[in-house]
Amino acid sequence: MKSKTTRKKPDFSKLALETLAVRAGTRRTAEYQEHSEAMFLTSSFCFDSAELAADGFAHADQGFIYSRFTNPTVSMFQDRLAALEGGEACIATASGMSAILTMAMAHLQAGDHVVCSRSVFGATVQLFTNILGRFGITTTYVDLADTKSWQAAVQPNTKLFYLETPSNPLTEIADIKAISKIAQKAKALFAVDNCFCTPALQKPLALGADVVIHSATKYLDGQGRVVGGAIVGSKDFIMGKVFPYVRTAGPTLSAFNAWVFLKGLETLELRMKQQSQNALALAQWLEKQPGVERVYHPGLTSHPQHALAKRQQKAGGAIVSFTLKGGKKAAFKLINQTKLCSITANLGDTRTTITHPATTTHCRVTPEARKAAGITDGLVRIAVGLENINDLKSDLVGGLKK
């Protein structure tokens, strides 16, 4: 027998991030009242009449009609991530790169100009330069941490500022508040890739960004299982510009992947806290190793933007990059002798990964652009996981010896 009492829903605006990560966005079917989020593996949704079907298609942003652009499981992930980022709305996509493309296609047109940090993921450079460039969209690349360079790059047709902070792979930090003021003055949309920090460590929207981009493949999942992306921002931008593009173009996130991301978000804060602690400990240890020339991690006092990182991040994150004195030969030697670390370019996993950026993530970037971005042949990037820190040190120490 069903109770006649209707429980009030919590005020999510007053709940902490840890609570939002397990509660926000949850929907339950009226018939079954399932506790865990349901996985809606269906391509379409039925209507009780032709009139209701017509109304559904006319108001596609308000219900579920076709999983290319409306699905309950995907909506739950979108609503939860929006709550965590402090955004009004979110659209999920098939990958992190499709999130960047979707944002750009929804906002830009031929003749527009983009100001982008040169310290971004290699595929992002390829997207802005080689793909969007074919359609008359130009991009100027600037130093991430040099605020004046952002102002100097502004043109009358500048419509988008784009950056990652911390950057990949050198963990450079951008002053989000300062750059947001320049973007506002230029009347340009300001998008921040929050992949490395996630909302557990950093809230770009609260610091002045207009849009947050995610490769959900990384820390939002956290276990290297599925691929996806997301765009978070105002309701006007997300539903007014991004949703119509997604409805037509279809860079769709699958319901299965959305369900996996929902489960990943439940442990996001716990994972990011522990992985950040592990990464800082490893970075401090690496600074003392004789074969290491320089270590990059925002939590180190030696990091050039350490003070800024402390102001706008809760912790330094889980990425540690370092330059070896012996160049590419020393880097390959270190990587090849590891037994515990996974040799893969992906990051954000509970398992520590190690890679050589110059020949993997940034291999399609020109040598000149790599040099300008500080990605040398001796650079190694480690995405620190949840293993015991002493086990990670033991896995690396042999390759650091001369």
C-alpha positions in Angstrom: 0.0 0.0 0.0 1.4 3.4 -1.0 1.8 6.2 1.5 -0.3 9.3 0.9 2.5 11.4 2.3 4.7 13.3 -0.2 8.2 14.0 1.1 9.7 17.4 0.3 12.8 17.5 -1.8 16.0 18.9 -0.3 17.2 22.3 -1.2 20.2 21.4 -3.3 21.5 25.0 -3.3 22.4 24.5 0.4 24.1 21.2 0.1 27.9 20.5 0.1 29.7 19.2 -3.0 30.1 15.7 -1.5 26.3 15.5 -1.0 25.5 16.9 -4.5 27.9 14.3 -6.0 25.6 11.4 -4.8 22.2 13.1 -4.8 21.8 15.9 -7.3 20.0 15.2 -10.6 18.5 11.9 -9.4 15.2 10.9 -11.1 13.0 7.9 -10.1 10.3 6.3 -12.1 6.8 6.6 -10.6 6.2 2.8 -11.0 9.3 1.4 -9.5 10.9 4.1 -7.3 14.4 2.6 -7.9 17.1 3.8 -5.5 20.0 3.7 -7.9 19.8 5.7 -11.1 18.1 3.7 -13.9 19.8 3.2 -17.2 17.5 4.1 -20.1 18.9 2.1 -23.0 16.3 3.1 -25.5 16.6 5.0 -28.8 13.1 6.6 -28.6 10.2 7.3 -26.3 6.5 6.7 -26.8 3.5 9.0 -26.6 -0.1 8.2 -25.7 -1.5 10.2 -28.6 -0.5 12.0 -31.8 -1.3 15.3 -30.1 1.2 14.5 -27.3 3.8 13.5 -29.8 3.4 16.7 -31.7 3.7 18.7 -28.5 6.8 16.7 -27.4 8.6 17.5 -30.7 7.6 21.1 -30.5 9.1 21.4 -26.9 12.0 18.9 -27.2 14.0 20.6 -24.5 11.2 19.9 -21.9 10.8 16.1 -22.3 12.2 12.9 -23.8 11.5 12.0 -27.4 14.8 10.6 -29.0 18.0 9.7 -27.3 20.2 11.6 -29.9 19.4 14.7 -27.7 17.1 13.7 -24.9 17.5 10.8 -22.5 16.7 10.5 -18.8 20.1 8.9 -17.8 22.0 11.5 -19.7 19.8 14.3 -18.1 20.7 13.0 -14.7 24.4 13.2 -15.4 23.9 16.7 -16.9 21.9 18.0 -13.9 24.4 16.6 -11.4 27.5 18.0 -13.1 25.8 21.4 -13.4 25.0 21.4 -9.7 28.6 20.5 -8.9 30.0 23.3 -11.1 27.5 25.8 -9.9 26.1 26.2 -13.5 22.5 26.6 -14.6 22.6 23.9 -17.3 24.8 21.3 -18.9 24.9 19.4 -22.2 26.8 16.1 -22.3 28.6 14.9 -25.5 30.3 11.9 -26.9 33.8 13.0 -25.9 35.8 15.9 -24.5 36.9 16.9 -28.0 33.2 16.9 -29.2 32.4 19.1 -26.2 34.9 21.7 -27.4 33.7 21.4 -31.0 30.0 21.6 -30.0 30.7 24.7 -27.9 32.6 26.3 -30.8 30.1 25.4 -33.5 27.2 26.7 -31.3 28.9 30.0 -30.7 31.2 30.9 -33.6 30.7 31.7 -37.3 33.0 32.3 -40.3 35.1 35.4 -39.7 35.3 35.1 -36.0 38.5 35.1 -34.0 39.6 33.0 -31.0 42.2 33.7 -28.4 43.5 30.4 -27.0 46.3 29.4 -24.7 49.1 27.7 -26.5 49.3 25.4 -23.4 46.3 23.2 -24.4 45.9 19.6 -25.3 47.4 18.8 -28.7 44.1 17.8 -30.3 42.6 21.1 -29.2 45.2 22.9 -31.2 44.5 20.7 -34.2 40.7 21.5 -33.8 41.1 25.2 -33.7 43.8 25.5 -36.3 43.2 22.8 -38.9 39.5 22.2 -38.6 37.8 25.4 -37.6 40.4 27.2 -39.6 39.0 25.7 -42.8 35.7 27.6 -42.1 37.2 31.0 -41.7 37.7 31.0 -38.0 41.2 32.3 -36.9 43.0 31.6 -33.7 45.8 33.4 -31.9 47.7 31.4 -29.3 49.1 33.2 -26.3 51.0 32.4 -23.1 48.6 31.0 -20.5 50.0 32.8 -17.5 50.8 36.1 -19.2 47.6 38.1 -18.7 48.8 41.0 -20.8 49.2 38.7 -23.8 45.4 38.0 -23.7 44.6 41.7 -23.9 47.1 42.2 -26.6 45.6 39.4 -28.8 42.1 40.8 -28.8 40.8 41.9 -32.2 37.5 43.5 -33.1 36.1 40.1 -34.2 37.3 38.2 -31.1 34.4 36.0 -29.9 36.0 33.3 -27.7 38.7 33.0 -25.1 39.7 29.4 -24.4 42.1 27.9 -21.9 43.0 24.9 -19.7 44.0 25.5 -16.1 46.1 23.8 -14.9 47.5 23.2 -18.4 48.5 19.9 -20.0 51.2 18.8 -19.4 53.1 21.6 -17.5 50.4 22.4 -15.0 50.6 26.2 -15.7 47.9 28.2 -13.9 45.8 30.9 -15.5 44.4 33.8 -13.5 40.8 33.1 -14.3 39.4 36.3 -12.6 41.9 38.6 -14.4 41.3 37.0 -17.8 37.5 37.0 -17.3 37.7 40.8 -17.0 39.5 41.1 -20.4 37.0 38.7 -22.0 34.1 40.7 -20.7 35.5 43.9 -22.0 36.0 42.3 -25.4 32.5 40.9 -25.2 34.0 37.4 -25.9 32.7 34.1 -24.4 35.2 32.8 -21.9 35.5 29.0 -21.7 37.7 27.1 -19.2 38.6 23.5 -19.5 38.3 22.2 -15.9 39.5 18.6 -16.8 42.5 18.5 -14.5 40.8 20.0 -11.4 37.1 19.1 -11.7 34.6 21.0 -9.5 36.1 19.1 -6.6 39.1 21.4 -6.7 38.1 24.4 -8.8 35.0 26.4 -9.8 35.7 28.4 -12.9 32.2 29.8 -13.2 32.5 31.4 -9.7 35.8 32.9 -10.8 34.3 34.6 -13.9 34.2 32.0 -16.6 31.1 31.8 -18.9 31.5 28.2 -19.8 33.2 25.1 -18.3 34.3 22.3 -20.6 35.0 18.7 -19.4 36.5 15.6 -20.8 34.4 13.4 -18.6 36.6 10.5 -19.7 39.2 11.7 -17.2 38.4 12.3 -13.5 34.6 12.5 -13.7 34.6 8.8 -14.5 37.9 8.2 -12.7 38.4 4.6 -13.6 39.3 4.7 -17.3 36.1 3.0 -18.4 34.2 5.2 -20.9 34.5 8.3 -23.1 32.4 11.4 -22.8 32.4 15.2 -22.5 30.3 18.0 -21.1 29.6 21.8 -21.4 28.3 23.7 -18.4 27.1 27.3 -18.3 24.1 29.6 -18.3 20.7 28.3 -19.3 20.5 30.9 -22.1 23.8 29.6 -23.6 23.4 25.9 -23.0 19.7 25.6 -24.0 19.5 28.5 -26.4 22.7 27.8 -28.4 24.3 24.4 -27.5 21.1 22.3 -27.3 19.9 23.2 -30.8 23.3 22.3 -32.3 23.3 18.9 -30.4 19.8 18.2 -31.5 20.7 18.6 -35.2 24.4 17.5 -35.3 24.1 14.6 -32.8 27.5 14.5 -30.9 25.6 12.2 -28.5 26.6 10.8 -25.1 25.2 7.3 -24.7 22.9 6.4 -21.8 25.3 3.7 -20.7 28.3 6.1 -20.5 26.2 8.7 -18.7 25.3 6.0 -16.1 29.0 5.2 -15.6 29.8 8.9 -15.2 27.0 9.2 -12.5 28.7 6.4 -10.5 32.0 8.1 -11.0 30.8 11.5 -9.7 29.7 9.8 -6.4 33.4 9.3 -5.4 34.8 12.4 -7.2 35.7 14.5 -4.1 37.2 11.5 -2.3 39.4 10.5 -5.3 40.5 14.0 -6.1 41.6 14.7 -2.5 43.6 11.5 -2.2 45.1 11.6 -5.7 46.2 15.3 -5.1 47.9 14.3 -1.9 49.7 11.4 -3.6 50.8 13.7 -6.5 52.2 16.4 -4.2 54.2 13.8 -2.3 55.5 12.3 -5.5 56.4 15.7 -6.8 58.3 16.6 -3.7 60.2 13.3 -3.9 61.0 13.8 -7.6 62.6 17.3 -6.8 65.2 15.5 -4.8 66.2 13.0 -7.4 69.6 13.6 -9.1 68.4 12.8 -12.7 65.5 15.2 -12.6 66.0 18.7 -13.9 62.7 20.3 -13.0 59.3 19.2 -11.6 56.0 20.8 -12.5 53.1 20.6 -9.9 51.0 23.6 -8.6 51.4 22.4 -5.0 55.2 22.8 -5.0 56.5 26.1 -3.7 58.9 26.1 -6.7 55.9 26.4 -9.1 55.8 29.9 -10.6 52.1 30.2 -10.0 52.0 28.4 -6.6 50.3 31.4 -4.8 47.7 31.7 -7.5 47.0 28.0 -7.5 46.4 28.2 -3.7 43.9 31.0 -4.2 41.7 29.4 -6.9 42.2 25.7 -6.3 41.5 23.5 -3.2 44.6 21.4 -4.1 47.2 21.0 -6.8 45.6 18.1 -8.6 47.0 14.7 -9.6 49.2 15.6 -12.6 53.0 15.7 -12.1 55.3 16.5 -15.0 59.1 16.6 -14.9 62.0 17.1 -17.2 64.9 14.6 -17.1 68.5 15.7 -17.7 69.1 13.0 -20.4 66.4 14.1 -22.8 64.3 11.7 -24.8 66.7 8.8 -24.2 66.4 9.2 -20.4 62.6 9.7 -20.6 62.1 6.5 -22.6 64.4 4.6 -20.2 62.4 5.7 -17.2 59.0 4.8 -18.8 60.2 1.4 -20.1 61.6 0.2 -16.8 58.3 0.8 -14.9 56.4 -2.3 -13.9 53.5 -0.7 -12.0 52.7 2.5 -13.9 50.5 2.1 -17.0 52.1 3.3 -20.2 49.1 5.2 -21.7 48.3 8.8 -22.7 45.0 8.8 -20.9 44.7 10.3 -17.4 42.3 10.7 -14.5 42.4 7.0 -13.6 42.6 5.4 -10.2 45.7 3.6 -11.7 48.8 5.8 -12.2 49.7 6.4 -15.9 52.9 7.6 -17.4 53.6 9.0 -20.9 56.0 11.0 -23.0 54.0 14.0 -24.2 56.2 15.0 -27.1 55.6 11.7 -28.9 52.0 11.0 -27.7 49.5 13.7 -26.7 51.4 16.4 -28.6 52.9 14.5 -31.4 50.8 16.2 -34.0 51.8 19.6 -32.8 54.7 21.1 -34.8 58.2 21.0 -33.2 58.1 24.8 -33.1 54.8 24.9 -31.2 55.9 22.2 -28.8 59.1 24.2 -28.0 57.1 27.4 -27.5 54.8 25.5 -25.1 57.8 24.1 -23.1 57.2 20.5 -24.1 60.7 19.2 -24.5 61.9 15.7 -25.4 63.0 15.1 -21.8 59.5 15.8 -20.4 57.5 13.0 -18.7 53.9 13.3 -17.4 52.5 11.1 -14.6 48.9 11.1 -13.7 49.0 9.9 -10.2 46.4 7.3 -9.0 45.4 5.7 -5.7 48.3 3.3 -5.3 50.5 3.5 -2.2 52.9 6.3 -2.7 55.9 4.3 -1.7 55.1 1.7 -4.3 55.0 4.4 -6.9 58.4 5.7 -5.8 59.8 2.2 -6.0 58.5 1.8 -9.5 60.3 5.0 -10.7 63.5 4.9 -8.7 65.3 2.4 -11.0 64.8 4.5 -14.1 66.0 7.7 -12.4 69.4 6.2 -11.7 72.2 7.0 -14.0 
